[in-house]
Amino acid sequence: MTEKELSLLMYEYMIKNPGVITDRFIILVLGGKNSANIHAVPSDYAFKEGDIILLDFCAYYKNYWSDITRCLFLGEVGNDKLAEIYEIVLGANLAAIEKVKPGVKAWEVDKAARDYITNAGYGEQFLHRTGHGLGLDIHEEPFISASNDITLTEGMVFTIEPGIYLPGIGGVRIEDDVLVTKEGHRVLTKTSKKLEDHIIKCSK
């Protein structure tokens, strides 16, 4: 199966759900070394055993957007470096989420993720902001970036999506949707983030 074929399969599955709207051009499927390119689009690359597969996709339901990224490993984790950075990115994701509550600045949430990755030695490989707001638009305030001084308030929804990208090896990004609550936060994304839950069997 190729990146394009999997992207189309996901699109066809999603639009069968009543009320769900999406666009096949925002279903990002990147396999192997392609996952290190944050500007890539699905190609004719055919997956092979041991590959990482980065999935980043969105859906629109009752006027509101969602967004999620997960990384799968086909058969096994084919590279120890990818296993290492997966755990680092997961730690950064959790550190940023833990920071979320009313009164905190957007840059403080970004800093929590960025510091975690930098302290692990991969600061220069974290190539984008930590997140963006979700709602009537797929990218809106609050942008979770190092330069955004906006204060988080109850009811805001945004993504937390740190990543590490290693050219020639692959990239890892883990993205959740997070709601700011009166007392703190609630993670709206329900799927597991444990590495062992993202190793999928190869069909022969």
Beta strands, then each sheet from edge to edge (+ up, - down):
strand 1: 20-21
strand 2: 28-31
strand 3: 52-61
strand 4: 64-74
strand 5: 131-133
strand 6: 140-144
strand 7: 157-160
strand 8: 163-166
strand 9: 170-173
strand 10: 176-180
strand 11: 185-187
strand 12: 199-200
sheet 1: 1+ 3- 2+
sheet 2: 1+ 3- 4+ 12+
sheet 3: 5+ 6-
sheet 4: 7+ 10- 11+
sheet 5: 8+ 9-
end
